[in-house]
Amino acid sequence: MTSVTVVVPLTIRRRGGRKQIIGPDGAPVAVGDAGAGVATSKGDPALVKALARAFRWRRMLEEGRYASIRELAAAEGVDRAYVRRVLKLTLLAPEVVVAILEGRQPEMMSWPVLLARSPLVRERR
């Protein structure tokens, strides 16, 4: 009897706390009830949630529901510095926002990286 070895280059990536198998073409591999083949990519859940939160908070400030970031942070039960950092996501280019929502952002563009303070930006206290 002859044996055959098949090697398929797969990569395992973490997305929003979940592991995802990436096939040789760069697309996620469907598993479970989804059947064989390749599934369409979705955005990083943590990053998408942060974007949604950022645009929601900006709308609340623009509509006058809260007069300041301090009031908004108190109402949401989060730190003011966190609100400021999340609100910076609303300044991303529309193409970048679409890429994040579709899961096409560069690997280095993750929520922890975007949340971290930039060395080029000095925050007021």
N, C-alpha and C positions, 0 to 999 in steps of 0.2 A: 504494500500500500504506500502511496506517495502522499506526502503532506505539502500543503501550500500555505505560505505565510503571506498575509495581506497587511500592508502597513498603510494606515490612513492618518495623515497629519491632522490631529485635532488639538485644540487649545481649550483650556478651561479658564473662564474669566468670572470674576465676581461682579455682580451688578445688583446694587441695592440690597446687599446681604445674601443674595442667592447666587448659586453657581450656575453658569451657563456654558454649554458645550458649543464651541465655534468650529465649524467645518473648514475644509481647506479653501473654500471660496470666500471666507470671511463672514459668512452669514450663520446665525444660530441654527443648530440642528433641532428639529422638532422631536419631542419625546412623549411617551405615554399615549393617550387617546388621540393626539394630534396626527398620528400616523407617521410614516416614513417621509423623509424629505427635509426641506429647509423651510423654517418659519420666518415670517417677516420680523424684523428687529423692532423692538419698542424701546423707548427712552428709559434711562436709569430712574427707577421709581423715586429715589430720594431726591434726585436733581429735579425731576418733574414736579414733585410736591413742593420743593423750595421755590421753583419758578411760579407756580400757582399761588403760593402764599405771598410772594413778593408783589405780584400784580394785584392781588386782592387787597393787600395792605396799602399799596399806592392809591388804588381807587377809593378806599376808605378815607385816606388823607385828603385826596382831591375833592371828594364830595363833602368834606367838612364834618364827617362823623366824629373825627378826633382832630383836635387842634394842633397836636404835636406828636412826635415820635414817642415822647415820654408817656402821654396818655394812651397811645396805641399799645405800647409795651405793657403798661399796667393792665389794660383790658384783656390782652391776650395771655398775660401771665408769663411773659418772657423778658429777658434782659434787653435794655435799650441798645446796647452794642450789637446784639444779635439782630435786632430789627434793622439797624443801619446797614449791617453787612448783607442781610437778605434783600433789602430794598435796592442795593447796588445791582442786583440781577436784572432789574428793569431797565438798566442802561446798556445791556448787551444789544448788539446789532440784531435786527429781526432774523437775518439768515442764521445767526448762531442759535437763537431761540428755537427756530424750526429744526435745526440740526439736532439740538438736545432732545426735543420732543419726539423726533424720529429715531433717536438712538445713533445718530451719525457723528456725534461730537468726538474729538480726539480722545484717546485713552487718558491723557493727562488732564483732561477737563472733567473732573469729578466733583462731587459736592464738597468733600473735605478740602480739596485744593481751592475751590472758589470761595469757601467759607473762611479760609485762612487769611490773615491780614497780609496785604501786599506790602513789601518793603518800600515801595515807591509812594504809598499813600499814608499820610499821617492823619490819624483820627483825632478829632477834638474831644476833649473830655469836659 
